[in-house]
Amino acid sequence: MSADDKRRRQFQALGKNRSKAYRNSYRNDLYEDSSGYSGAYYGTDNDHRQAGYRKPAGASYQRSTKKGRSPHRRYSSYTGRSSQSAAARRRAARRRRRNINIIKLILALVALLLILAGIIFGVKKLIGIIKGPEDYIATVSEARIEDTTEPETTAQSKKDRILSEANLLALQYDYDSAIELIRSDEEVAGSAEGIDAMARYEEIKSGLVEQDISKITHVFFHSLVVDEENAFNKEKWGRQADGYNQVMTTVTEFEKMLDKFYSDGFVLVGLHDMASMQPDEDGNMVMTPGKIMLPSGKKAMVMSQDDLCYYEYMEGAGFADRIIVGDDGKPTCVYTAPDGSEITGDYDLVPILDRFVEEHPDFSYRGAKACLAFTGYNGILGYRTDETYDPDSDMYDSEKKANENIEADRETARQVISCLKDAGYELASHSWGHKNYTDISYDHMKRDADRWDKNVNKELMDGECDIILFPFGADVGDWHMYTHDNAKFDYLWDLGFRYFCNVDSSQYWVQLGKDYMRQGRRNLDGYAMWNDIANGKNRLSDLFDASEIFSDKRPTPVPGY
Ligand SMILES: [Zn+2]
């Protein structure tokens, strides 16, 4: 097996939970390719196995039937006739006559049976009418019941729909909306199931526990490694492979973490759920803690992903290429397989998390997913949308490959952004040039922040981004409260930022100012896991045992920063 084949097979294994779009595209791929893969692949998916089975089996069945009835064969059976003797011909004629007589007899019997059935039916109907009105009424009302099935089914499906929508709201901890939804429909509210559901939600509500905003952990990731052998190949990527090993998490590690988080009772919340700008008594907007109520045993968690740009340098290194809006209207990834074909599916955090929440709705508080952070210099989401790629712009960078398609790409990126927001993702700045805001001067930071605001916030988002996840975790202040005397903070605040996240190795670090919120984040990457495993650190043990997550395909030791 060649290395490519081997990797190809790993992708198949990875494909077990992949999206329909991926399955379809992969299936097409398989059809075009040799069928050697299809057995293993279809074995993982019933529907597709059937679909895949029908095609070849049907084709071969048709072929063999045609062959069986081919004029050739019929013709050859008649040719024997001329060599038969007269006696044999007579015997054959007798046999034919006997067969014809048998057929005639069968036909006569069938006709007789039909006549008998007709008589019985007619007599029965006649008796029914003579018998009097009761049976007649019964027959008519039976007919009426049948007639009303249609509207009843509609009512039933409406009721089912309302109850299942309410159930989803309640699963995601919005009991009030669930109850309100049932109440909004008199019929459902008065039904046994409606009453039962409302009582159940009220009961759960009475046992909810308020989350301590100051103790919410925030974990973060970078683009997930799909092809580990590729990304961690030092001969191929040099020092960059060390970088991937340090700061990236793999798809399989991430999936293991999700399972662990979920089974430990973690529930994803948004930064805007933790606190939000609300008017106080005097009408001044102040950062007000949110009231997150969860059943006892559940714990709020914030998740984010940095650098969701699919940088140029990452091309071909075993990561997704870009995010698109899938056929089902949901965000999904395009990934280039080792053989060069583009496939679509769950190849990064967003679609993997979406699938997980679809299967475990109670992992998300009111639909919250993760916070996604973008730089600007290489565009976002895998589209080279920045002005430095625009050959018509004064800002065009001649060292970059001009994007002749830039307007169309910007439009696509806008659509993906809106799709991500609809799916429950928050959006954040990660600076334009991945700059260290602690180290660079105020003027430098201002230029960089303005560039991000222009090229990403205003060009591709709705211009209302209020979250910044500092690159390198490099904050614009120390642990003391921010004040507007801090020029960098003041400038970012004026640009609209209210949520500021650095990187902190402690379990949680939250600071609520009068007009901002700050939170520390924890990197769950190769470096952090290796630090726990080999250096005896104990920084992730509240989340998982790093040795149970850490991929055995990672070269060790994971180099330090
Ligand atoms: Zn970064």
Boltz pocket constraint, residues with backbone or C-beta under 6 A from the ligand:
constraints:
  - pocket:
      binder: B
      contacts: [[A, 306], [A, 307], [A, 430], [A, 434], [A, 471], [A, 472]]
      max_distance: 6.0
